[in-house]
Each structure stands twice: as structure tokens, then as C-alpha cells.
Amino acid sequence: MDSKTHHPTLGSVLRSLRTRHGWTLKEMSERVDIPVSTLSKVEHDRLTLTYDKLQQLSQRLDMRMADLFSDPDAAAEPVVTARRSLGFVDDAVRVTTKNYDYYYLCTELRRKRMIPVVGYVRAKSVHEFGELVRHPGEEYVYVLEGAIKVHTEFYDPVVLRAGESIYIDSSMGHAYVVEECDEAMILGIMSSADESLMQSLMSLHADTGAPRAAGTAKRKTKPAKARTRSK
């Protein structure tokens, strides 16, 4: 056994946690309802805590008791999977609804935490779009062609034109509709710690009655450019 192996103590874990959050001893004391003098002694490894106090500490800090004895700053060995996938619209899984067409890319990779999608938005108003959609995670949308108006549950609508983008919490109700054009082209990235994000997105489309490709959807023509409405 390597004599230099570092074994984190309760004191070192608490000190690291407090430093990471920028708390003083007094602020941590107020959070966990344990006297400052006691916490100071624990941090300097001059005192340990009873099981009841450890349970209280873990509950007040919203963490597992086992994490009180593991080094939060220990860097995990990076896992190299060497995964790679080329995304082509011709090989995408296509979802078509009255409001939009979505082309999900790189679908052969399973358990992804990031879902790339090329979308063609057609709904002309939030009334036409219907109920706002929600799903786990976050998403980033970049306007490639045309313009869209982004409606969200807690913010005023915002208009984005080609070259502009938005990042939102996807669990917040949201909808994308066209602005001053008949169709807008967007690039979206949906991300979540939930590895079943793709299934969640497919279920969302199914709930709206959208037809879904069972496998690969071939597109015979190049994606259409955004069409400006005639004056």
C-alpha cells in the first residue's frame, strides 16, 4: 500500500465543502445548526461527530452521509470512450408535425446526454402552436435561416434572427414560431443528465400526435431555405 495515499477525513471534507461554497465557519454553523467551536475542531481533526450529528449534517447540507467521508475535490480518472458519429440530414430520424419538422442527428449513438437536431419551424403564432412543450434538461437553439419568436413560460417573447441564439431550461414551457417568414431553419442542442433524453423527446412528439419515423428517414432533397413571406 502506498504510504502517501490520501485518505480524506471528515474535517478535510467539510473544510473543502465550505471553501467551495465560500462560507465562513459562522455561516456553515447557521446552516447545519452545529456550534462554530465544534465545527472548527472537526475541521482540524481534533473532534469527530456522533452518528446523530452526522445525520443532521448530511440532511442540512443535502448530501449523502457517505459523501462526508469522500474527497469532493478528488479528480476522477477521465473515461475515454472514443465515440464518434457523423451527422447527415439524409440519415436523420425525422419527426413531422403541423408546427415543425425535426431531424434528429447521430441517432446511432445510445445513451447520449446531448441531442443535436436540425429543425424547420412553421407555426405562425403561439395560438397556432398550442400548449407550450416541456421536457427534461436544457437546450440551445441557433437560428440558421429566417427568424423565430421564442415564447417561454416565465419571460416575454423574444425575436431571434439568423445568427442569433438562445439557451433555456427545457423544463420551462416553451414554443418556437416563425417571425416574418413562412419557415425558419434552426439548429438545436438538447442536453440532460438523464441518459434517456431521446426517449423523452420521442414521447413528447408522440403525445402531440406527431408521426415518428421508426428508423432512418431519407430526405431526397436538400433542406429548403427559409422562405420570406410575400408582401
GROMACS elastic network, one bead per residue, 0.5 to 0.9 nm:
[ bonds ]
;  ai    aj funct       b0    kb
    1     4     6  0.87303   500
    1     5     6  0.79848   500
    2     5     6  0.55267   500
    3     6     6  0.84412   500
    7    69     6  0.87724   500
    7    70     6  0.82019   500
    7    71     6  0.80420   500
    8    11     6  0.80342   500
    8    12     6  0.60681   500
    8    13     6  0.65009   500
    8    69     6  0.63479   500
    8    70     6  0.60828   500
    8    71     6  0.55464   500
    9    12     6  0.52166   500
    9    13     6  0.62012   500
    9    14     6  0.85871   500
    9    43     6  0.86770   500
    9    45     6  0.74573   500
    9    68     6  0.82897   500
    9    69     6  0.60718   500
    9    70     6  0.78381   500
    9    71     6  0.81890   500
   10    13     6  0.51803   500
   10    14     6  0.61372   500
   10    15     6  0.85496   500
   10    42     6  0.71470   500
   10    43     6  0.72179   500
   10    45     6  0.75735   500
   10    48     6  0.76884   500
   10    49     6  0.89554   500
   10    68     6  0.59619   500
   10    69     6  0.55143   500
   10    70     6  0.82467   500
   11    14     6  0.52564   500
   11    15     6  0.60962   500
   11    16     6  0.85542   500
   11    39     6  0.83556   500
   11    40     6  0.85642   500
   11    41     6  0.81687   500
   11    42     6  0.50472   500
   11    44     6  0.59362   500
   11    45     6  0.54102   500
   11    46     6  0.86470   500
   11    47     6  0.86046   500
   11    48     6  0.82815   500
   11    68     6  0.89796   500
   11    69     6  0.89599   500
   12    15     6  0.50797   500
   12    16     6  0.60334   500
   12    17     6  0.84831   500
   12    42     6  0.86941   500
   12    43     6  0.60732   500
   12    44     6  0.77517   500
   12    45     6  0.79469   500
   12    69     6  0.88828   500
   12    71     6  0.78668   500
   13    16     6  0.51615   500
   13    17     6  0.60695   500
   13    18     6  0.85523   500
   13    43     6  0.81195   500
   13    67     6  0.84893   500
   13    68     6  0.62418   500
   13    69     6  0.66670   500
   13    70     6  0.69203   500
   13    71     6  0.58407   500
   13    72     6  0.68522   500
   13    73     6  0.86724   500
   14    17     6  0.50205   500
   14    18     6  0.60158   500
   14    19     6  0.84808   500
   14    39     6  0.86063   500
   14    42     6  0.82726   500
   14    43     6  0.64340   500
   14    68     6  0.73211   500
   15    18     6  0.51462   500
   15    19     6  0.60860   500
   15    20     6  0.85446   500
   15    43     6  0.58795   500
   15    44     6  0.87918   500
   16    19     6  0.51338   500
   16    20     6  0.60753   500
   16    21     6  0.87208   500
   16    71     6  0.82581   500
   16    72     6  0.73987   500
   16    73     6  0.74916   500
   17    20     6  0.51726   500
   17    21     6  0.64190   500
   17    22     6  0.86078   500
   17    23     6  0.87153   500
   17    72     6  0.74333   500
   17    73     6  0.88704   500
   18    21     6  0.53328   500
   18    22     6  0.60355   500
   18    23     6  0.52295   500
   18    24     6  0.71359   500
   18    25     6  0.77709   500
   18    28     6  0.71084   500
   19    23     6  0.63152   500
   19    24     6  0.80609   500
   20    23     6  0.79163   500
   23    26     6  0.78600   500
   23    27     6  0.56410   500
   23    28     6  0.61151   500
   24    27     6  0.50938   500
   24    28     6  0.62898   500
   24    29     6  0.84645   500
   25    28     6  0.51833   500
   25    29     6  0.59826   500
   25    30     6  0.86653   500
   25    36     6  0.60421   500
   25    37     6  0.88577   500
   25    39     6  0.72315   500
   25    40     6  0.72871   500
   26    30     6  0.62756   500
   26    31     6  0.86917   500
   26    35     6  0.82266   500
   26    36     6  0.58580   500
   27    30     6  0.52012   500
   27    31     6  0.63350   500
   27    32     6  0.88522   500
   27    36     6  0.89256   500
   28    32     6  0.61892   500
   28    33     6  0.81078   500
   28    34     6  0.82929   500
   28    36     6  0.81070   500
   28    39     6  0.84757   500
   29    32     6  0.54184   500
   29    33     6  0.54243   500
   29    34     6  0.51548   500
   29    35     6  0.57059   500
   29    36     6  0.54810   500
   29    38     6  0.89514   500
   29    39     6  0.71885   500
   30    33     6  0.51765   500
   30    34     6  0.71976   500
   30    35     6  0.81295   500
   30    36     6  0.86142   500
   31    34     6  0.81730   500
   31    57     6  0.89063   500
   31    60     6  0.65799   500
   31    61     6  0.76326   500
   32    35     6  0.87829   500
   32    56     6  0.71159   500
   32    57     6  0.56630   500
   32    58     6  0.85608   500
   32    59     6  0.83641   500
   32    60     6  0.52690   500
   32    61     6  0.70291   500
   33    56     6  0.84355   500
   33    57     6  0.82884   500
   33    60     6  0.83500   500
   34    37     6  0.85415   500
   34    38     6  0.68138   500
   34    39     6  0.68652   500
   34    53     6  0.82395   500
   34    57     6  0.82709   500
   35    38     6  0.52819   500
   35    39     6  0.63999   500
   35    40     6  0.87012   500
   36    39     6  0.51456   500
   36    40     6  0.60859   500
   36    41     6  0.86664   500
   37    40     6  0.51474   500
   37    41     6  0.63342   500
   37    42     6  0.87124   500
   38    41     6  0.52438   500
   38    42     6  0.62459   500
   38    43     6  0.86882   500
   38    47     6  0.75283   500
   38    48     6  0.89343   500
   38    49     6  0.89033   500
   39    43     6  0.60775   500
   39    44     6  0.86253   500
   39    47     6  0.85373   500
   40    43     6  0.51467   500
   40    44     6  0.63476   500
   40    45     6  0.86881   500
   40    46     6  0.85965   500
   40    47     6  0.87891   500
   41    44     6  0.51851   500
   41    45     6  0.62151   500
   41    46     6  0.50309   500
   41    47     6  0.53569   500
   41    48     6  0.81507   500
   42    46     6  0.57667   500
   42    48     6  0.57434   500
   42    49     6  0.76758   500
   43    46     6  0.76112   500
   43    47     6  0.81220   500
   44    47     6  0.77424   500
   45    48     6  0.71441   500
   49    52     6  0.79818   500
   49    53     6  0.58118   500
   49    54     6  0.60979   500
   50    53     6  0.52304   500
   50    54     6  0.61927   500
   50    55     6  0.86337   500
   51    54     6  0.50157   500
   51    55     6  0.61303   500
   51    56     6  0.85599   500
   52    55     6  0.51245   500
   52    56     6  0.61920   500
   52    57     6  0.86034   500
   53    57     6  0.60077   500
   53    58     6  0.85872   500
   54    58     6  0.61755   500
   54    59     6  0.85799   500
   54    65     6  0.69382   500
   54    68     6  0.83049   500
   55    58     6  0.52354   500
   55    59     6  0.61795   500
   55    60     6  0.86140   500
   55    64     6  0.88002   500
   55    65     6  0.65782   500
   56    59     6  0.52150   500
   56    60     6  0.61117   500
   56    61     6  0.85428   500
   57    60     6  0.52828   500
   57    61     6  0.61111   500
   57    62     6  0.83839   500
   57    63     6  0.85487   500
   57    65     6  0.81351   500
   57    68     6  0.88479   500
   58    61     6  0.51842   500
   58    62     6  0.58105   500
   58    63     6  0.51101   500
   58    64     6  0.58700   500
   58    65     6  0.53474   500
   58    66     6  0.88362   500
   58    67     6  0.84327   500
   58    68     6  0.74343   500
   59    63     6  0.64464   500
   59    64     6  0.77708   500
   59    65     6  0.82715   500
   60    63     6  0.80056   500
   61    64     6  0.88019   500
   63    66     6  0.83945   500
   63    67     6  0.67422   500
   63    68     6  0.79820   500
   64    67     6  0.53403   500
   64    68     6  0.72219   500
   65    68     6  0.54471   500
   65    69     6  0.77166   500
   66    69     6  0.57661   500
   66    70     6  0.70317   500
   67    70     6  0.50986   500
   67    71     6  0.77696   500
   67    72     6  0.78000   500
   68    71     6  0.80397   500
   68    72     6  0.87875   500
   70    73     6  0.88980   500
   70    74     6  0.83644   500
   71    74     6  0.53848   500
   71    75     6  0.89772   500
   72    75     6  0.82776   500
   75    78     6  0.85079   500
   76    79     6  0.87413   500
   80    83     6  0.83451   500
   81    84     6  0.89750   500
   83   109     6  0.80269   500
   84   106     6  0.88415   500
   84   109     6  0.81923   500
   85   105     6  0.88879   500
   85   106     6  0.56248   500
   85   107     6  0.85118   500
   85   108     6  0.76977   500
   85   109     6  0.71872   500
   86   105     6  0.82049   500
   86   106     6  0.62929   500
   87    90     6  0.87785   500
   87    91     6  0.74725   500
   87    92     6  0.74921   500
   87   104     6  0.87940   500
   87   105     6  0.51461   500
   87   106     6  0.50820   500
   87   107     6  0.84957   500
   87   116     6  0.86077   500
   88    91     6  0.53903   500
   88    92     6  0.63719   500
   88   105     6  0.66945   500
   88   106     6  0.78151   500
   89    93     6  0.83729   500
   89    94     6  0.88211   500
   89   103     6  0.65768   500
   89   104     6  0.80928   500
   89   105     6  0.69269   500
   89   118     6  0.79341   500
   89   217     6  0.86230   500
   89   218     6  0.78681   500
   89   219     6  0.70733   500
   89   222     6  0.85001   500
   89   223     6  0.81797   500
   90    93     6  0.87578   500
   90   216     6  0.82986   500
   90   217     6  0.68425   500
   90   220     6  0.74480   500
   90   221     6  0.87189   500
   90   222     6  0.86500   500
   91    94     6  0.89759   500
   91   103     6  0.88851   500
   91   104     6  0.89175   500
   91   105     6  0.74452   500
   91   106     6  0.82704   500
   91   107     6  0.87432   500
   91   216     6  0.57335   500
   91   217     6  0.61141   500
   91   218     6  0.59541   500
   91   219     6  0.78931   500
   92   103     6  0.53874   500
   92   104     6  0.52715   500
   92   106     6  0.71692   500
   92   107     6  0.71312   500
   92   117     6  0.87712   500
   92   215     6  0.86983   500
   92   216     6  0.59495   500
   92   217     6  0.57915   500
   92   218     6  0.72632   500
   92   219     6  0.85044   500
   93   102     6  0.80813   500
   93   103     6  0.55789   500
   93   104     6  0.50929   500
   93   105     6  0.68726   500
   93   106     6  0.89101   500
   93   107     6  0.72153   500
   93   212     6  0.80696   500
   93   213     6  0.60709   500
   93   214     6  0.79799   500
   93   215     6  0.63963   500
   93   216     6  0.51959   500
   93   217     6  0.52315   500
   93   218     6  0.83620   500
   94   101     6  0.70254   500
   94   102     6  0.57123   500
   94   104     6  0.63696   500
   94   211     6  0.89478   500
   94   212     6  0.67708   500
   94   213     6  0.58447   500
   94   215     6  0.87771   500
   94   216     6  0.76815   500
   94   217     6  0.56772   500
   94   218     6  0.84246   500
   94   219     6  0.89359   500
   95   100     6  0.82544   500
   95   101     6  0.56964   500
   95   102     6  0.51126   500
   95   103     6  0.64805   500
   95   104     6  0.79959   500
   95   202     6  0.85952   500
   95   205     6  0.76019   500
   95   210     6  0.68703   500
   95   211     6  0.63618   500
   95   212     6  0.50930   500
   95   213     6  0.64998   500
   96    99     6  0.81237   500
   96   100     6  0.62604   500
   96   102     6  0.65034   500
   96   103     6  0.87981   500
   96   205     6  0.88002   500
   96   210     6  0.60409   500
   96   211     6  0.60692   500
   96   212     6  0.70300   500
   96   213     6  0.88278   500
   97   100     6  0.53671   500
   97   101     6  0.61679   500
   97   102     6  0.85842   500
   97   205     6  0.81684   500
   97   208     6  0.81576   500
   97   209     6  0.78293   500
   97   210     6  0.50599   500
   97   211     6  0.70810   500
   98   101     6  0.81175   500
   98   122     6  0.75053   500
   98   123     6  0.73110   500
   98   129     6  0.83556   500
   98   210     6  0.81164   500
   99   120     6  0.86406   500
   99   121     6  0.62833   500
   99   122     6  0.51848   500
   99   124     6  0.83511   500
   99   128     6  0.79453   500
   99   129     6  0.60830   500
   99   176     6  0.87961   500
   99   177     6  0.78998   500
  100   119     6  0.68193   500
  100   120     6  0.53619   500
  100   122     6  0.54067   500
  100   123     6  0.69690   500
  100   176     6  0.89849   500
  100   177     6  0.88693   500
  100   183     6  0.87918   500
  101   118     6  0.83477   500
  101   119     6  0.56138   500
  101   120     6  0.50904   500
  101   121     6  0.67565   500
  101   122     6  0.82928   500
  102   117     6  0.64330   500
  102   118     6  0.58536   500
  102   120     6  0.64947   500
  102   121     6  0.85753   500
  103   116     6  0.85812   500
  103   117     6  0.54236   500
  103   118     6  0.51332   500
  103   119     6  0.61923   500
  103   120     6  0.86994   500
  103   217     6  0.86580   500
  104   107     6  0.66850   500
  104   115     6  0.73407   500
  104   116     6  0.62326   500
  104   118     6  0.67180   500
  104   119     6  0.86266   500
  105   108     6  0.85743   500
  105   115     6  0.74369   500
  105   116     6  0.56649   500
  105   117     6  0.57557   500
  105   118     6  0.77102   500
  106   109     6  0.61988   500
  106   115     6  0.80636   500
  106   116     6  0.74684   500
  107   110     6  0.72248   500
  107   112     6  0.89255   500
  107   115     6  0.84204   500
  107   198     6  0.88289   500
  107   216     6  0.88812   500
  109   112     6  0.65033   500
  110   195     6  0.84109   500
  110   196     6  0.88756   500
  110   198     6  0.88853   500
  111   194     6  0.85670   500
  111   196     6  0.63379   500
  111   197     6  0.80510   500
  111   198     6  0.81814   500
  112   115     6  0.68561   500
  112   191     6  0.85931   500
  112   192     6  0.87484   500
  112   194     6  0.87293   500
  112   195     6  0.58494   500
  112   196     6  0.77839   500
  112   197     6  0.76429   500
  112   198     6  0.78375   500
  113   190     6  0.80908   500
  113   191     6  0.54532   500
  113   192     6  0.53171   500
  113   193     6  0.59241   500
  113   194     6  0.67533   500
  113   195     6  0.55609   500
  113   196     6  0.81202   500
  113   197     6  0.69768   500
  113   198     6  0.86822   500
  114   189     6  0.65479   500
  114   190     6  0.55881   500
  114   192     6  0.66956   500
  114   193     6  0.88107   500
  114   195     6  0.88928   500
  114   197     6  0.82356   500
  114   198     6  0.89399   500
  115   188     6  0.80656   500
  115   189     6  0.55408   500
  115   191     6  0.62092   500
  115   192     6  0.88596   500
  115   197     6  0.79341   500
  115   198     6  0.71382   500
  116   187     6  0.74971   500
  116   188     6  0.58681   500
  116   190     6  0.64983   500
  116   191     6  0.88072   500
  117   186     6  0.83307   500
  117   187     6  0.59515   500
  117   188     6  0.51102   500
  117   189     6  0.63139   500
  117   190     6  0.79867   500
  118   185     6  0.73080   500
  118   186     6  0.58621   500
  118   188     6  0.62257   500
  118   189     6  0.88944   500
  119   184     6  0.80707   500
  119   185     6  0.57126   500
  119   186     6  0.51071   500
  119   187     6  0.62464   500
  119   188     6  0.73055   500
  120   183     6  0.63430   500
  120   184     6  0.55571   500
  120   186     6  0.64185   500
  120   223     6  0.88817   500
  120   224     6  0.88236   500
  120   226     6  0.83399   500
  121   124     6  0.86613   500
  121   148     6  0.78317   500
  121   176     6  0.70014   500
  121   177     6  0.62270   500
  121   178     6  0.62248   500
  121   182     6  0.83620   500
  121   183     6  0.54907   500
  121   184     6  0.51613   500
  121   185     6  0.64442   500
  121   186     6  0.76617   500
  122   176     6  0.88153   500
  122   177     6  0.64855   500
  122   178     6  0.59624   500
  122   181     6  0.86843   500
  122   182     6  0.61660   500
  122   184     6  0.69205   500
  123   126     6  0.74964   500
  123   127     6  0.88635   500
  123   128     6  0.60962   500
  123   129     6  0.56553   500
  123   176     6  0.77168   500
  123   178     6  0.61065   500
  123   182     6  0.83460   500
  123   183     6  0.82194   500
  124   127     6  0.83798   500
  124   128     6  0.65533   500
  124   129     6  0.75883   500
  124   177     6  0.53657   500
  124   178     6  0.52089   500
  124   179     6  0.70078   500
  124   180     6  0.88233   500
  124   181     6  0.85773   500
  124   182     6  0.76005   500
  124   183     6  0.88569   500
  125   128     6  0.51387   500
  125   129     6  0.62163   500
  125   130     6  0.87415   500
  125   149     6  0.85900   500
  125   176     6  0.86892   500
  125   177     6  0.57998   500
  125   178     6  0.73718   500
  125   179     6  0.85525   500
  126   130     6  0.61240   500
  126   131     6  0.81325   500
  126   132     6  0.82528   500
  126   151     6  0.73674   500
  126   175     6  0.70323   500
  126   176     6  0.78559   500
  126   177     6  0.66328   500
  127   130     6  0.53422   500
  127   131     6  0.82031   500
  128   177     6  0.88263   500
  129   132     6  0.78157   500
  129   175     6  0.72714   500
  129   176     6  0.81362   500
  129   177     6  0.72979   500
  130   133     6  0.89176   500
  130   175     6  0.86275   500
  131   173     6  0.84199   500
  131   174     6  0.86917   500
  131   175     6  0.82589   500
  132   151     6  0.82116   500
  132   152     6  0.77544   500
  132   153     6  0.78022   500
  132   172     6  0.87104   500
  132   175     6  0.55297   500
  133   170     6  0.83341   500
  133   171     6  0.82870   500
  133   172     6  0.80029   500
  133   173     6  0.51888   500
  133   174     6  0.54311   500
  133   175     6  0.64715   500
  133   204     6  0.79645   500
  134   170     6  0.58075   500
  134   172     6  0.59370   500
  134   173     6  0.50153   500
  134   174     6  0.67198   500
  134   204     6  0.82103   500
  135   138     6  0.85035   500
  135   170     6  0.55429   500
  135   171     6  0.50545   500
  135   172     6  0.80063   500
  135   173     6  0.84405   500
  135   197     6  0.84273   500
  135   200     6  0.69927   500
  135   201     6  0.70152   500
  135   204     6  0.75682   500
  136   169     6  0.83457   500
  136   170     6  0.59830   500
  136   171     6  0.53933   500
  136   191     6  0.83058   500
  136   192     6  0.64770   500
  136   193     6  0.87411   500
  136   194     6  0.76023   500
  136   197     6  0.71173   500
  136   200     6  0.76948   500
  136   201     6  0.87438   500
  137   169     6  0.64275   500
  137   170     6  0.54316   500
  137   171     6  0.64906   500
  137   190     6  0.71514   500
  137   191     6  0.55428   500
  137   193     6  0.71173   500
  137   194     6  0.77131   500
  137   197     6  0.80904   500
  138   167     6  0.74023   500
  138   168     6  0.57849   500
  138   171     6  0.74284   500
  138   189     6  0.84107   500
  138   190     6  0.59504   500
  138   191     6  0.53421   500
  138   192     6  0.63657   500
  139   166     6  0.83009   500
  139   167     6  0.57475   500
  139   168     6  0.55791   500
  139   169     6  0.65262   500
  139   170     6  0.60094   500
  139   188     6  0.69144   500
  139   189     6  0.54469   500
  139   191     6  0.59329   500
  139   192     6  0.86394   500
  140   165     6  0.72367   500
  140   166     6  0.57527   500
  140   168     6  0.65634   500
  140   187     6  0.82186   500
  140   188     6  0.55754   500
  140   189     6  0.51227   500
  140   190     6  0.65844   500
  140   191     6  0.84683   500
  141   164     6  0.86090   500
  141   165     6  0.54746   500
  141   166     6  0.54485   500
  141   167     6  0.65214   500
  141   168     6  0.86290   500
  141   186     6  0.65855   500
  141   187     6  0.56803   500
  141   189     6  0.64791   500
  141   190     6  0.86519   500
  142   160     6  0.85824   500
  142   161     6  0.89097   500
  142   162     6  0.77514   500
  142   163     6  0.67819   500
  142   164     6  0.59430   500
  142   166     6  0.67096   500
  142   167     6  0.89433   500
  142   185     6  0.88670   500
  142   186     6  0.56184   500
  142   187     6  0.51780   500
  142   188     6  0.63552   500
  142   189     6  0.88051   500
  143   146     6  0.72251   500
  143   147     6  0.68645   500
  143   148     6  0.75918   500
  143   160     6  0.69370   500
  143   161     6  0.60959   500
  143   163     6  0.57303   500
  143   164     6  0.57883   500
  143   165     6  0.61102   500
  143   166     6  0.89795   500
  143   184     6  0.75822   500
  143   185     6  0.62788   500
  143   187     6  0.64196   500
  143   188     6  0.87065   500
  144   147     6  0.85442   500
  144   161     6  0.80659   500
  144   162     6  0.50685   500
  144   163     6  0.62624   500
  144   164     6  0.82816   500
  144   184     6  0.76841   500
  144   185     6  0.54028   500
  144   186     6  0.51496   500
  144   187     6  0.67372   500
  144   226     6  0.88316   500
  145   161     6  0.73934   500
  145   162     6  0.50763   500
  145   163     6  0.80812   500
  145   183     6  0.85304   500
  145   184     6  0.55425   500
  145   186     6  0.69199   500
  145   225     6  0.68533   500
  145   226     6  0.54964   500
  145   227     6  0.87805   500
  146   160     6  0.87937   500
  146   161     6  0.61297   500
  146   162     6  0.59009   500
  146   178     6  0.78339   500
  146   179     6  0.77339   500
  146   180     6  0.78773   500
  146   181     6  0.63249   500
  146   182     6  0.84712   500
  146   183     6  0.68709   500
  146   185     6  0.65382   500
  146   186     6  0.86930   500
  146   225     6  0.82882   500
  146   226     6  0.52333   500
  146   227     6  0.72615   500
  146   228     6  0.73646   500
  147   159     6  0.70307   500
  147   160     6  0.55823   500
  147   162     6  0.62471   500
  147   177     6  0.86251   500
  147   178     6  0.59703   500
  147   179     6  0.52242   500
  147   180     6  0.68498   500
  147   181     6  0.69124   500
  147   183     6  0.82670   500
  147   184     6  0.58176   500
  147   185     6  0.81667   500
  147   226     6  0.85987   500
  148   158     6  0.83421   500
  148   159     6  0.57347   500
  148   160     6  0.53944   500
  148   161     6  0.65092   500
  148   162     6  0.89158   500
  148   176     6  0.63069   500
  148   177     6  0.54226   500
  148   180     6  0.82377   500
  148   181     6  0.85544   500
  148   183     6  0.88487   500
  148   184     6  0.66403   500
  148   185     6  0.88814   500
  148   186     6  0.88285   500
  149   157     6  0.64002   500
  149   158     6  0.55168   500
  149   160     6  0.62325   500
  149   161     6  0.87965   500
  149   175     6  0.83060   500
  149   176     6  0.58747   500
  149   177     6  0.53279   500
  149   178     6  0.60111   500
  149   179     6  0.58750   500
  150   156     6  0.86676   500
  150   157     6  0.54251   500
  150   158     6  0.53166   500
  150   159     6  0.62953   500
  150   160     6  0.75545   500
  150   166     6  0.86762   500
  150   174     6  0.72107   500
  150   175     6  0.59878   500
  150   177     6  0.66776   500
  150   178     6  0.88294   500
  151   154     6  0.88568   500
  151   155     6  0.74756   500
  151   156     6  0.69704   500
  151   158     6  0.69675   500
  151   173     6  0.82351   500
  151   174     6  0.54693   500
  151   175     6  0.51748   500
  151   176     6  0.63904   500
  151   177     6  0.80408   500
  152   155     6  0.55659   500
  152   156     6  0.70751   500
  152   157     6  0.67038   500
  152   158     6  0.89780   500
  152   168     6  0.88354   500
  152   172     6  0.68704   500
  152   173     6  0.56048   500
  152   175     6  0.65883   500
  152   176     6  0.89399   500
  153   156     6  0.83377   500
  153   172     6  0.60041   500
  153   174     6  0.62321   500
  154   172     6  0.77058   500
  154   173     6  0.82026   500
  155   158     6  0.84991   500
  159   179     6  0.73237   500
  160   163     6  0.81670   500
  160   164     6  0.55934   500
  160   165     6  0.66170   500
  160   166     6  0.81529   500
  160   179     6  0.85339   500
  161   164     6  0.55899   500
  161   165     6  0.81302   500
  161   179     6  0.86443   500
  162   165     6  0.83588   500
  162   184     6  0.89494   500
  162   185     6  0.87551   500
  162   186     6  0.86791   500
  168   171     6  0.87221   500
  168   172     6  0.78565   500
  168   174     6  0.88379   500
  169   172     6  0.57003   500
  169   173     6  0.87447   500
  170   173     6  0.70703   500
  170   174     6  0.74045   500
  170   190     6  0.81836   500
  170   191     6  0.89399   500
  171   174     6  0.84874   500
  177   183     6  0.89235   500
  177   184     6  0.85046   500
  178   181     6  0.61387   500
  178   182     6  0.66584   500
  178   183     6  0.62903   500
  178   184     6  0.61595   500
  179   182     6  0.78921   500
  179   183     6  0.86015   500
  179   184     6  0.82530   500
  180   228     6  0.67523   500
  180   229     6  0.64792   500
  181   184     6  0.69599   500
  181   226     6  0.71266   500
  181   227     6  0.58200   500
  181   230     6  0.85661   500
  182   226     6  0.70993   500
  182   227     6  0.55050   500
  182   228     6  0.59788   500
  182   229     6  0.57923   500
  183   224     6  0.89262   500
  183   225     6  0.80303   500
  183   226     6  0.50077   500
  183   227     6  0.56674   500
  183   228     6  0.76247   500
  183   229     6  0.89571   500
  184   225     6  0.78241   500
  184   227     6  0.74577   500
  185   223     6  0.88329   500
  185   224     6  0.85121   500
  185   225     6  0.73226   500
  185   226     6  0.62110   500
  190   197     6  0.83219   500
  191   194     6  0.84832   500
  191   197     6  0.76607   500
  192   195     6  0.71115   500
  192   196     6  0.87031   500
  192   197     6  0.65048   500
  193   196     6  0.87602   500
  193   197     6  0.81917   500
  194   197     6  0.56879   500
  195   198     6  0.78070   500
  195   199     6  0.89325   500
  196   199     6  0.53769   500
  196   200     6  0.63996   500
  196   201     6  0.88798   500
  197   201     6  0.62403   500
  197   202     6  0.86637   500
  198   201     6  0.51168   500
  198   202     6  0.62146   500
  198   203     6  0.85855   500
  199   202     6  0.50616   500
  199   203     6  0.60841   500
  199   204     6  0.85474   500
  200   203     6  0.50897   500
  200   204     6  0.62071   500
  200   205     6  0.88618   500
  201   205     6  0.64827   500
  201   206     6  0.86942   500
  202   205     6  0.52084   500
  202   206     6  0.62167   500
  202   207     6  0.86884   500
  202   212     6  0.78394   500
  203   207     6  0.61523   500
  203   208     6  0.88172   500
  204   207     6  0.51831   500
  204   208     6  0.67070   500
  204   210     6  0.89228   500
  205   208     6  0.52468   500
  205   209     6  0.65648   500
  205   210     6  0.53426   500
  205   211     6  0.78471   500
  205   212     6  0.77110   500
  206   209     6  0.50921   500
  206   210     6  0.54663   500
  206   211     6  0.71756   500
  206   212     6  0.74259   500
  207   210     6  0.74506   500
  212   215     6  0.87417   500
  213   216     6  0.68227   500
  213   217     6  0.63498   500
  214   217     6  0.83151   500
  219   222     6  0.73243   500
  219   223     6  0.82887   500
  221   224     6  0.80943   500
  222   225     6  0.89637   500
  224   227     6  0.82032   500
  227   230     6  0.89761   500
  228   231     6  0.89159   500
